[in-house]
Structure formats: structure tokens, C-alpha cells
Amino acid sequence: MDYRVIKENDLFLLTDSKGNISMNHPYGMGLYKKDTRFLSKLDVKINNEEPILLSSDANENYVAKILLTNPHMEKDGELILWRESVEIERKRFITEDILYETIKLKNYFPKAVSFDVTLEMEADFADMFIVRGFHNGKIGERTGQKVEGNGITFEYMGADDVYRATKISWNQNPKEVKEHGEITFHITLGHLEEHEITFTIQPQVGNEEIQIAADPKEAFELLKQSYENWENSITKVSTDYTPLQKLTDRGIGDLRVLLTDLGYGQFPVAGLPWFGVPFGRDSLIAAMQMLAFKPEIAKGTLRTMASHQGRSVNPWRDEQPGKIMHELRFGELANTNQIPFSPYYGTIDATPLFLVLLVEYVKWTGDFNIVDELHENIEAALKWIDQYGDRDSDLFVEYHQESSKGIANQGWKDSGDSIVHRNGEYAKTPIALSEVQGYVYQAKYGLADIFEVKGSLEAAEKLRNEAQKLKVKFEEEFWMEEQKFYAIALDQDKKQVGTITSNPGHVLFSGMLDANRVDDVTDMLISPKMFSGYGIRTMGANEAGYNPMSYHDGSIWPHDNSMILLGMSKQGKKEAANKVISGLIQSSFYFEYERLPELFCGYDSSIGKAVKYPVACSPQAWAAGTPLVFIQSLLGLFPNSLKKEITLSPVLLEEMNMLSVQDIKIGSGYLSVTISRTTSGLNVSIEKNTSGFKVVTN
């Protein structure tokens, strides 16, 4: 990636590889909090010239290190500074909503040198939707800036009547400070002498209390310790297959940096740089991917989504009572209702996924208290599915855009060209998506089991009957006998949208399909039409809408594959699951930092490499969660607190001989298991089981 991004809780910094924020950069570089850019320019110069980049390391999510040096400087034949004399190291991190940056300067010239270091900074307080070119509208104005001591403050009053400010301070006296945001330091260094300058940058929104910046070294140690605590508290994976180990470690680290807490517990935001906000389906799916590693995240996600559940009928925001949000934004345009994202509810799948996550969380943990706590939210979500989701009472949940500034296609494939008939015509709404019906079935059937255990027998029976009717109707309306596969959707006329896509693969996890249909769906997904060698495509090759370079019509999304993998593993399709896992691991060799991106192009692996998609988010939550699903799938691990048992059906990839997974939090305790290959087959060693559940090995 040709940008550098770090994040902690609600603050993130996006710069170029030199660490600079260039004004008018197409990527919209800046320091962002609550969808507002609090720093729109950050430029370091030496003797008023651009330094030369030596290295730019973004291997760690929470700290960035950038190494620069000076160009050769002469004037009228007189040497000012010999090339590569001064090493410039920039180190930055974020903690407690404060950005710390330390610039360390070291002289490698044989003699003493003197030079100026200048930082140019500016804050435009632009709304993220304006930065990205999506919307314009009425905005506030800068109300000035002031220099006080070793600090400068930029101030802004928004159209939403919210005061915003950027407070910048530095730890030593400068040579000169210009009010528009230019600070110059004069530095003299002897041979091999070093000098450090530290800046702190703090956004302020409204009347929130500004933290006193800690000593940078102490602040960094506390941040580092929080990461160590995270690693110590999460499930631990060890394997002799290095690529899988790297992917898993990277995924765990990426998910940590994407965690945020709005007061209801930690949950994963969707991704960086543009989706560091609560995002219905993305946050819910990422939390589900994390169940085997950190089930508490699911609880925080459920509570966060419940707190913003729809309460009224509001077409402007595509809101109805009981509906789970699509996306929540905090910027000026959202606050003034110029865009409908406060929150916006235009998603058809978040509501059933909310219930699916709740069911899976209870199965993993046995935490029935969450069912009581969220009882009203559960009932409201079920009512939304039946009353508002099923618009025409045909048992299927459909979407249709009501908001003039909303999203037309409201499944996870939400681009305008993603739901297309085999003749190339775009489907018209209302549209019923195949995977959404699977989510509804899984939610209702799972809740029926929970309600039955809790003694609500009538409610349980009602939900099971509804789920069974949906199963029958789904087979009648979505199955395509000629293709031996399911349609992606039904259009406004209830005609099948027959393009071969990955969407029906999600239904494998629901348990809604008969065994013979499970075989058919699996065979299609790993056929050359759908499987590129690196992963399952979003759309089959040679379909009318197929384009391997597209966003949703032939590309490969790791999270899409992970949802399919959960189903394949649950259905015992081990060979198919391993084929997909191996392909995705192979694809990671072509991406930076052993990281699966949001998506990549769907070209066949015969070309010899995985092809990057040009503007994929990285890191991205449900891509980061995909390697965690690899581990769960290889273990064939599916706990069920309702039956007090753990199903374990392990398998190893051909490339590996050992997989050890320690301290998986299940029920009231932990499970540790090691799978190893022997001459006689696989050896399964249960080293710890304090869960209170019986392990059933298949």
C-alpha cells in the first residue's frame, strides 16, 4: 500500500510513505476523529527542502517508523550540508486520543553541522464525505488560530454548532513560529550527536476534556503493554506452516487496532482508512469470525448495535423499528442531516446477522444473560424481519431504497452493478437475496433452540415453524435445476436473478440446505468457474456481468470466502474447505505484510500471481478475521452450550504437520487442542478442557 495508517480507538492518522500529509492528495491524507479531518497538512523539511525517503515501516499497527535523510545542499559553490549527512527518524503513535510524533536527528558528517528543521501544519476540519468527494453541503468556518507558548491551536465552528479544535504542542523552544502553522527549529549537532523533538497533536470535539499529554516514552510503553495484554488474553495459535502462522498473527494484530468502544464494549470497526466507524454487517461478521479467539468482542458488538437499533419509520435514513444500522457517522454533514448517516439503516442483512451473532455467541459461551438483557432488541429485530423486511408477506426478506441519498443495493455486494441477470440486465428492487434468507433461517432456528432451553416453548415452536416454511419456499423459488445451484436473488417480479455468484455459499452455514444440495453448492463453488486458484470469486467466470477487476462481479473477497468456509466446515466438506484455505494463503504471498486485503482481482492463478485491487482497505476487519476462520475450520470446531458439547472434526492442510490452538474460551473455561500428523493419520490431543462441555470428535 502506498499510504501509512495508524489508529487507536477513535483517532487515526493517514499519511504518505514519508509520513507527510499533503494537501489535496487524492487519498485525502489527514488526522481524523469522528469523521472530521483535524490535520490536513503535515510536512517536514530540512533547510526548507524535502528529505529523501530511506525506509517506511508500517509492520506494526500501532506505531509507524520512517527513516529519511537530507539531499545535497550547496549555494554559490559553498557547502551547506553534504548529502546523507543527517539521519531523520520519525516515530509516531496514538494513545488516549493524542498523536505523538518524535523526530530524531543524528549527524553522520565528520564535523559539526547546523541546519533548520521546519514543520508545516494546517487543519481544515473537513467532513470525511467532503474529503472523499461524495457530498458537498453547508459547512462551518475556521474561527482562527492562536499561538501560546510552545503550542498552536486551530479552531473551527461547525454548521452543526459544534466547536472543534486541533491543539499542537512541542517540547522545546523553536527558532520561529508563524501563526499559520509553520514551526522552525535550529539544530546544531556534533559528529554522531542526536537530538529529539516531540510533538503532540490533540483533536477536540465540543466541550470534551482535553487530556494532559504524558511523557512520550511512558505513553508508548503503556500502549505497547496494552497490545501485549491483548496478545496474552486471546487464543494462541502455533503451526509449523509459516504462511498460516503469519496470516493468523497479522489478523489478530489488525483486529486489535480496529477495535473501538462507544461505551457498550469493544467492537471492530469496518476498516481503514475510510470505514473506521460502526458498520452493521462488517462489525457483526468480524465479531463472529473472532468467536474462537475473543468472544467478548461479540458481546460488545451486540450491545453497540442494539443501542442504535431503529425506532421509527424514517425513509430519509431507510429506518424502521427494530432494524439494525448499516453505518454510523459523526461528522458535520451527518449531524446537520445533510446526509442520512446518523445512523443510516440501508442494509438488509444486518438485522438477521445481529440475531445470528447472538445465537452463535450464546452457543460458544453459554451466556444466557445476554438474551435477557437484549430481549426487547431481539423481539424488535424479529418483528422487523416479518413486518418490514418481508415487504409483501411472501416469507422472503427484500430490500428497496427509500432514501434519496441512500444505497440502492443493500446486501454486502452494495455496488450499483452487483445484482445482474444472466442476460446482463440489472435486477430491479425490491430484491430478495439468497444469503439473507439463510441468515433469517439460521437466526430463527437458533433462537428457537435458545427459547426452548429458557422455557419459552410456544415462542420456540413458532420460530421453528417459520424457519421450516422459509426453507421449503427457498427451495421452490431459488433453486436452478439446470445449473444445480441457487439464484443470487429474486427481483421485483419474483424472477430468479440466475447469475452464478458466491452469495448462495453463505447459506451452507445456516443449515437450511438438504445434503444433496450441499454437495451441489460446494461443487460449484470450487469449480474452475468460481474458484480462481486463490479463492472463490464473487461471480462466476464468463457470466454476463463477470469482470475480474470489478468490486463485486468477479473479484475475490476473503471475508466472503470465510463465510463459505464456516459452512463447508460445519457441513463436513473438509477437502473443499482446505482447497479454499490453501488458495487464500497462496494469495497472501503477493500482498504487503502477510495481510489479506479487503478484496483482490479474480484472475485465474495460472497467470502466476494474485492481482491487487487498486483501492482496497487495509487493514480491514472481516479480511483480518478470515485467517481466524481458517483455524476454526481446520479444527472443525463448533461448540453448543445448549447441548453442553463441543464438536471437533479436525483436518490439516497438505503443507502442515501440526496445529496447536491453546486457551480457546468456551463455556465457563478453556479448550486447548493439538492436531499432529503421524504415519497412521492425525493425532488429536485434548490438553485442556475446563469448558464444562463434552468434546465429540468426528
MITOR-716087 format. One line per 5 residues: number of its first residue (from 1); their letters; for each residue x, y negated, z negated of C-alpha. Coordinates in pm, whole numbers. Example, Ala and Ser with C-alpha at 12.3 -4.5 7.8 and 13.67 -1.06 7.14 Angstrom:
! MITOR-716087
1 = AS = 1230,450,-780  1367,106,-714
! end
This chain:
! MITOR-716087
1 = MDYRV = 0,0,0  131,-346,80  0,-504,-238  69,-465,-610  -208,-444,-867
6 = IKEND = -212,-405,-1244  -516,-402,-1472  -609,-378,-1836  -971,-378,-1946  -1137,-677,-1777
11 = LFLLT = -835,-853,-1622  -644,-757,-1309  -365,-911,-1102  -331,-861,-727  -9,-983,-562
16 = DSKGN = 208,-915,-260  508,-685,-290  728,-976,-406  490,-1039,-693  358,-1362,-544
21 = ISMNH = 3,-1485,-497  -10,-1653,-159  -297,-1892,-96  -519,-1793,198  -375,-1441,207
26 = PYGMG = -622,-1207,385  -622,-973,84  -738,-1252,-148  -448,-1225,-391  -504,-1358,-741
31 = LYKKD = -561,-1306,-1110  -923,-1203,-1164  -1157,-1178,-1457  -1534,-1135,-1437  -1532,-1174,-1058
36 = TRFLS = -1357,-1513,-1074  -1007,-1592,-949  -823,-1764,-1231  -493,-1788,-1046  -488,-1848,-672
41 = KLDVK = -119,-1926,-629  191,-1789,-799  516,-1844,-614  873,-1812,-744  1157,-1991,-570
46 = INNEE = 1528,-2032,-632  1670,-2370,-532  1339,-2419,-351  1395,-2117,-126  1215,-1782,-112
51 = PILLS = 1406,-1499,-280  1483,-1178,-90  1297,-862,-194  1515,-571,-309  1258,-338,-462
56 = SDANE = 897,-345,-574  786,-70,-809  421,-3,-883  467,353,-1003  324,264,-1344
61 = NYVAK = -33,133,-1351  15,-96,-1647  345,-265,-1562  500,-391,-1239  872,-444,-1186
66 = ILLTN = 1001,-639,-889  1367,-698,-805  1472,-998,-595  1788,-1189,-512  1890,-1521,-361
71 = PHMEK = 1963,-1592,5  2293,-1753,105  2287,-2128,36  2519,-2387,189  2479,-2754,265
76 = DGELI = 2715,-2956,487  2973,-2679,462  2966,-2678,81  2872,-2356,-100  2571,-2389,-324
81 = LWRES = 2503,-2023,-404  2664,-1719,-248  2425,-1459,-109  2307,-1195,-357  2476,-1371,-649
86 = VEIER = 2171,-1384,-875  1953,-1086,-959  1592,-1188,-1026  1383,-931,-1208  1010,-992,-1252
91 = KRFIT = 827,-777,-1505  456,-824,-1575  186,-651,-1771  -158,-729,-1916  -288,-681,-2268
96 = EDILY = -561,-847,-2474  -675,-1036,-2161  -334,-1203,-2133  -97,-1170,-1839  268,-1168,-1946
101 = ETIKL = 543,-1224,-1693  912,-1229,-1778  1165,-1345,-1520  1514,-1218,-1600  1803,-1381,-1419
106 = KNYFP = 2153,-1228,-1405  2467,-1373,-1246  2687,-1132,-1049  2904,-1408,-899  3265,-1404,-1036
111 = KAVSF = 3225,-1757,-1171  2956,-1955,-1348  2665,-2067,-1132  2388,-2323,-1171  2054,-2320,-994
116 = DVTLE = 1688,-2414,-1025  1403,-2164,-1063  1061,-2302,-975  717,-2152,-1028  427,-2295,-832
121 = MEADF = 81,-2212,-969  -275,-2305,-883  -624,-2196,-984  -927,-2231,-753  -1179,-2037,-970
126 = ADMFI = -1330,-1889,-656  -1606,-1630,-683  -1486,-1292,-557  -1765,-1273,-299  -1641,-1602,-152
131 = VRGFH = -1278,-1485,-160  -1374,-1174,34  -1577,-1374,287  -1906,-1201,207  -2105,-1502,90
136 = NGKIG = -2095,-1876,53  -2312,-2090,-166  -2340,-2369,-417  -2035,-2370,-643  -1894,-2586,-921
141 = ERTGQ = -1589,-2806,-919  -1245,-2840,-1068  -1252,-3084,-1355  -879,-3144,-1367  -569,-3011,-1532
146 = KVEGN = -360,-3119,-1825  -3,-3068,-1936  55,-3026,-2308  396,-2929,-2444  519,-2614,-2272
151 = GITFE = 187,-2545,-2111  -62,-2645,-1847  -439,-2587,-1830  -652,-2581,-1515  -1023,-2645,-1581
156 = YMGAD = -1344,-2578,-1390  -1717,-2624,-1448  -1924,-2375,-1253  -2258,-2416,-1083  -2377,-2173,-1350
161 = DVYRA = -2281,-2432,-1616  -2008,-2201,-1745  -1675,-2361,-1838  -1375,-2174,-1703  -1007,-2244,-1760
166 = TKISW = -665,-2098,-1693  -412,-2162,-1970  -47,-2114,-1877  241,-2145,-2120  616,-2080,-2114
171 = NQNPK = 870,-2018,-2385  1134,-2287,-2321  1172,-2645,-2212  1167,-2692,-1835  1363,-2938,-1626
176 = EVKEH = 1041,-3077,-1480  666,-3013,-1488  438,-3151,-1219  72,-3182,-1307  -45,-2992,-1000
181 = GEITF = 123,-2677,-1138  490,-2677,-1044  737,-2593,-1322  1114,-2605,-1266  1388,-2469,-1492
186 = HITLG = 1757,-2545,-1451  1969,-2240,-1526  2346,-2208,-1579  2490,-1858,-1615  2841,-1730,-1665
191 = HLEEH = 2965,-1412,-1499  2724,-1123,-1585  2530,-1352,-1817  2150,-1306,-1836  1863,-1541,-1913
196 = EITFT = 1490,-1476,-1952  1186,-1698,-1903  848,-1569,-2019  509,-1696,-1907  167,-1614,-2048
201 = IQPQV = -147,-1673,-1845  -488,-1659,-2014  -825,-1695,-1843  -1107,-1843,-2049  -1478,-1799,-1977
206 = GNEEI = -1723,-2017,-2168  -1657,-2056,-2536  -1479,-1724,-2584  -1198,-1731,-2834  -851,-1752,-2685
211 = QIAAD = -608,-1500,-2831  -269,-1616,-2954  -12,-1457,-2727  208,-1207,-2907  580,-1168,-2864
216 = PKEAF = 615,-1010,-2515  825,-718,-2636  579,-639,-2916  280,-678,-2682  439,-442,-2428
221 = ELLKQ = 516,-181,-2693  153,-188,-2810  33,-144,-2452  278,138,-2392  165,302,-2716
226 = SYENW = -199,287,-2603  -102,484,-2291  87,737,-2498  -219,775,-2723  -433,829,-2414
231 = ENSIT = -200,1100,-2284  -191,1268,-2625  -569,1271,-2657  -651,1407,-2313  -646,1765,-2182
236 = KVSTD = -294,1868,-2086  -210,2049,-1763  106,2235,-1673  168,2422,-1348  467,2546,-1151
241 = YTPLQ = 318,2392,-835  477,2046,-846  244,1869,-596  -61,1965,-803  116,1859,-1123
246 = KLTDR = 199,1518,-975  -153,1465,-844  -308,1555,-1178  -70,1332,-1375  -133,1045,-1134
251 = GIGDL = -509,1090,-1156  -502,1084,-1536  -290,767,-1533  -508,596,-1274  -825,670,-1465
256 = RVLLT = -676,518,-1779  -608,187,-1606  -959,183,-1460  -1131,212,-1797  -1331,-86,-1924
261 = DLGYG = -1558,-138,-2222  -1854,-377,-2212  -1949,-295,-2570  -2104,50,-2520  -1789,263,-2498
266 = QFPVA = -1524,313,-2234  -1629,390,-1877  -1446,392,-1542  -1494,101,-1305  -1506,197,-937
271 = GLPWF = -1163,90,-815  -906,-177,-743  -874,-434,-620  -1236,-518,-532  -1453,-293,-745
276 = GVPFG = -1325,-337,-1099  -1683,-355,-1227  -1959,-121,-1347  -2070,72,-1042  -2359,316,-1082
281 = RDSLI = -2276,622,-877  -1899,572,-880  -1874,537,-1257  -2115,828,-1314  -1934,1064,-1075
286 = AAMQM = -1590,969,-1209  -1712,1035,-1563  -1842,1376,-1451  -1504,1456,-1295  -1345,1377,-1632
291 = LAFKP = -1562,1608,-1843  -1291,1875,-1872  -1038,1611,-1974  -1214,1339,-2174  -1588,1396,-2226
296 = EIAKG = -1618,1084,-2444  -1593,878,-2124  -1922,1027,-2008  -2087,906,-2327  -1959,551,-2278
301 = TLRTM = -2071,560,-1915  -2420,681,-2001  -2463,413,-2268  -2336,141,-2035  -2574,243,-1756
306 = ASHQG = -2865,276,-1999  -2804,-77,-2129  -2866,-220,-1779  -3146,13,-1672  -3412,-155,-1460
311 = RSVNP = -3703,-307,-1649  -3922,-478,-1391  -4019,-478,-1025  -3786,-729,-863  -3747,-693,-483
316 = WRDEQ = -3464,-951,-479  -3247,-709,-675  -3410,-385,-543  -3504,-326,-906  -3780,-111,-1051
321 = PGKIM = -3841,6,-1410  -3619,300,-1502  -3378,260,-1212  -3003,281,-1278  -2799,-1,-1134
326 = HELRF = -2579,7,-828  -2336,-271,-921  -2296,-542,-1183  -2115,-867,-1108  -2029,-1154,-1341
331 = GELAN = -1926,-1440,-1112  -2075,-1778,-1038  -2285,-1665,-740  -2439,-1378,-936  -2503,-1595,-1241
336 = TNQIP = -2688,-1852,-1029  -2890,-1581,-849  -2741,-1669,-511  -2658,-1300,-473  -2865,-1022,-633
341 = FSPYY = -2582,-854,-825  -2667,-935,-1183  -2709,-637,-1162  -2813,-508,-821  -3012,-184,-809
346 = GTIDA = -2994,-86,-440  -2882,274,-487  -3096,583,-450  -2864,829,-623  -2750,658,-945
351 = TPLFL = -3072,736,-1133  -3070,1115,-1080  -2690,1116,-1125  -2739,944,-1462  -2954,1239,-1567
356 = VLLVE = -2716,1495,-1413  -2424,1347,-1607  -2626,1354,-1928  -2711,1722,-1872  -2352,1816,-1793
361 = YVKWT = -2220,1615,-2089  -2456,1797,-2327  -2354,2134,-2179  -1987,2053,-2239  -2017,1901,-2585
366 = GDFNI = -2338,2021,-2748  -2402,1655,-2837  -2782,1661,-2852  -2782,1332,-3040  -2728,1150,-2709
371 = VDELH = -3060,1295,-2588  -3240,1143,-2886  -3050,815,-2856  -3132,777,-2485  -3477,937,-2498
376 = ENIEA = -3656,628,-2365  -3396,585,-2090  -3436,949,-1986  -3814,917,-1970  -3789,592,-1775
381 = ALKWI = -3547,749,-1525  -3775,1049,-1472  -4072,818,-1424  -3876,614,-1170  -3792,928,-972
386 = DQYGD = -4158,1030,-949  -4319,687,-914  -4076,459,-733  -3816,698,-593  -4078,916,-429
391 = RDSDL = -4242,634,-238  -4502,843,-55  -4559,1130,-301  -4406,1395,-72  -4172,1521,-352
396 = FVEYH = -3867,1362,-189  -3685,1057,-322  -3636,794,-49  -3470,454,-22  -3569,134,154
401 = QESSK = -3402,-207,124  -3623,-478,-23  -3364,-745,-99  -3271,-987,179  -2907,-975,62
406 = GIANQ = -2906,-611,-39  -2769,-292,110  -2950,-115,394  -2821,239,342  -2839,315,-28
411 = GWKDS = -2671,653,-65  -2300,692,-122  -2248,654,252  -2372,297,243  -2229,154,565
416 = GDSIV = -2479,46,829  -2390,323,1077  -2372,618,838  -2716,779,886  -2733,864,1256
421 = HRNGE = -2935,1113,1459  -2764,1365,1686  -2867,1154,1986  -2675,855,1846  -2979,662,1724
426 = YAKTP = -2960,517,1374  -3220,651,1135  -3481,408,1009  -3587,373,647  -3742,495,423
431 = IALSE = -3477,769,427  -3462,1080,208  -3102,1206,169  -3026,1575,124  -2781,1538,-165
436 = VQGYV = -3021,1315,-360  -3284,1590,-361  -3018,1821,-503  -2937,1572,-777  -3307,1544,-867
441 = YQAKY = -3344,1923,-882  -3031,1956,-1098  -3146,1678,-1330  -3495,1815,-1380  -3390,2176,-1421
446 = GLADI = -3109,2083,-1660  -3330,1858,-1869  -3592,2134,-1884  -3335,2361,-2048  -3239,2088,-2297
451 = FEVKG = -3601,2005,-2379  -3674,2373,-2435  -3388,2407,-2685  -3519,2096,-2862  -3869,2248,-2882
456 = SLEAA = -4041,2033,-2615  -4180,2334,-2433  -4455,2156,-2240  -4216,1893,-2103  -3967,2166,-2012
461 = EKLRN = -4226,2366,-1821  -4344,2056,-1634  -3991,1971,-1519  -3918,2329,-1409  -4236,2340,-1204
466 = EAQKL = -4147,2010,-1037  -3796,2133,-964  -3924,2458,-813  -4170,2273,-587  -3888,2046,-470
471 = KVKFE = -3672,2350,-391  -3943,2505,-173  -4020,2177,7  -3649,2108,61  -3601,2441,238
476 = EEFWM = -3904,2377,456  -3810,2025,563  -3428,2004,560  -3310,2344,684  -3199,2357,1051
481 = EEQKF = -3214,2721,1160  -3026,2670,1486  -2731,2506,1310  -2756,2723,995  -2717,2404,797
486 = YAIAL = -2920,2129,633  -3005,1791,780  -2835,1495,618  -3173,1325,575  -3533,1277,678
491 = DQDKK = -3613,945,845  -3920,721,813  -4123,960,1031  -4009,1263,825  -3799,1381,1119
496 = QVGTI = -3474,1553,1046  -3156,1349,1089  -2972,1652,1219  -2614,1531,1238  -2375,1774,1067
501 = TSNPG = -2228,1597,765  -2078,1666,425  -2384,1549,232  -2556,1890,201  -2236,2020,45
506 = HVLFS = -2325,1832,-274  -2637,2047,-307  -2419,2353,-379  -2356,2219,-730  -2727,2174,-801
511 = GMLDA = -2811,2544,-799  -3105,2475,-567  -2991,2692,-275  -3055,3063,-223  -2745,3283,-198
516 = NRVDD = -2762,3330,181  -2789,2954,232  -2491,2902,0  -2291,3121,240  -2411,2930,545
521 = VTDML = -2338,2589,397  -1993,2696,276  -1905,2846,615  -1996,2525,794  -1800,2306,552
526 = ISPKM = -1475,2498,603  -1524,2546,978  -1296,2356,1221  -1587,2122,1290  -1592,1994,934
531 = FSGYG = -1254,2086,783  -960,1893,925  -691,2096,751  -655,1812,499  -1011,1804,371
536 = IRTMG = -1381,1818,458  -1487,1538,690  -1785,1317,619  -1920,1403,967  -1852,1695,1196
541 = ANEAG = -1618,1656,1492  -1795,1595,1824  -2120,1480,1666  -2264,1173,1841  -2162,941,1558
546 = YNPMS = -1825,1105,1489  -1528,874,1460  -1223,989,1260  -1126,625,1198  -1466,525,1059
551 = YHDGS = -1558,456,699  -1825,725,665  -1861,900,1003  -1568,1138,1021  -1327,1016,757
556 = IWPHD = -1228,1225,454  -1323,1114,103  -1155,1304,-181  -1449,1246,-416  -1693,1385,-157
561 = NSMIL = -1475,1694,-143  -1466,1712,-522  -1846,1722,-548  -1846,2004,-292  -1569,2181,-483
566 = LGMSK = -1772,2178,-804  -2049,2354,-613  -1820,2604,-439  -1657,2691,-770  -1991,2723,-951
571 = QGKKE = -2118,2949,-671  -1807,3169,-682  -1674,3061,-341  -1312,3078,-455  -1141,3120,-118
576 = AANKV = -1330,2829,35  -1258,2608,-267  -888,2693,-256  -873,2609,113  -1012,2263,44
581 = ISGLI = -790,2205,-260  -477,2308,-69  -566,2078,220  -617,1776,-4  -291,1845,-186
586 = QSSFY = -112,1862,150  -267,1528,249  -124,1361,-62  229,1404,74  154,1116,312
591 = FEYER = 28,866,54  219,642,-183  290,755,-541  138,1106,-503  -204,942,-516
596 = LPELF = -519,1039,-330  -671,722,-181  -1037,627,-167  -1051,779,182  -833,860,481
601 = CGYDS = -891,925,850  -1038,1255,962  -785,1351,1228  -701,1719,1254  -393,1831,1061
606 = SIGKA = -245,1961,1388  -117,1607,1454  128,1668,1171  27,1405,915  -262,1261,721
611 = VKYPV = -355,919,863  -421,633,624  -743,433,633  -630,68,652  -824,-87,362
616 = ACSPQ = -882,197,115  -899,106,-254  -607,233,-457  -630,329,-735  -993,433,-705
621 = AWAAG = -1180,610,-983  -1350,903,-812  -1041,963,-596  -831,969,-914  -1080,1211,-1068
626 = TPLVF = -1057,1456,-776  -737,1635,-893  -908,1686,-1230  -1183,1870,-1044  -911,2083,-879
631 = IQSLL = -814,2203,-1225  -1172,2275,-1331  -1236,2457,-1002  -922,2671,-1032  -1031,2770,-1381
636 = GLFPN = -1389,2825,-1265  -1477,2653,-1591  -1842,2579,-1672  -1940,2555,-2042  -2301,2574,-2152
641 = SLKKE = -2375,2465,-2507  -2737,2576,-2462  -2621,2937,-2435  -2314,2890,-2657  -2091,3030,-2386
646 = ITLSP = -1808,2928,-2154  -1792,3076,-1806  -1435,3122,-1687  -1366,3250,-1334  -1001,3165,-1266
651 = VLLEE = -804,3171,-943  -464,3035,-837  -356,2875,-513  -114,3077,-299  155,2820,-376
656 = MNMLS = 134,2861,-753  203,3131,-1008  97,2961,-1329  -162,2717,-1458  -180,2625,-1825
661 = VQDIK = -457,2395,-1949  -442,2302,-2316  -690,2143,-2553  -998,2123,-2333  -1260,1963,-2556
666 = IGSGY = -1568,2186,-2557  -1843,2207,-2815  -1710,2150,-3165  -1349,2228,-3082  -1100,2307,-2809
671 = LSVTI = -1016,2570,-2550  -661,2644,-2429  -603,2889,-2146  -312,3000,-1929  -351,3178,-1595
676 = SRTTS = -44,3355,-1458  20,3573,-1156  156,3921,-1220  232,4214,-993  -103,4363,-1085
681 = GLNVS = -309,4045,-1040  -399,3747,-1255  -344,3747,-1628  -585,3531,-1830  -463,3433,-2175
686 = IEKNT = -703,3253,-2410  -460,3087,-2652  -716,2884,-2845  -1092,2879,-2871  -1234,2670,-3153
691 = SGFKV = -1533,2556,-2946  -1783,2780,-3119  -1876,2924,-2777  -1817,3273,-2638  -1585,3295,-2333
696 = VTN = -1726,3502,-2046  -1461,3580,-1786  -1560,3673,-1431
! end
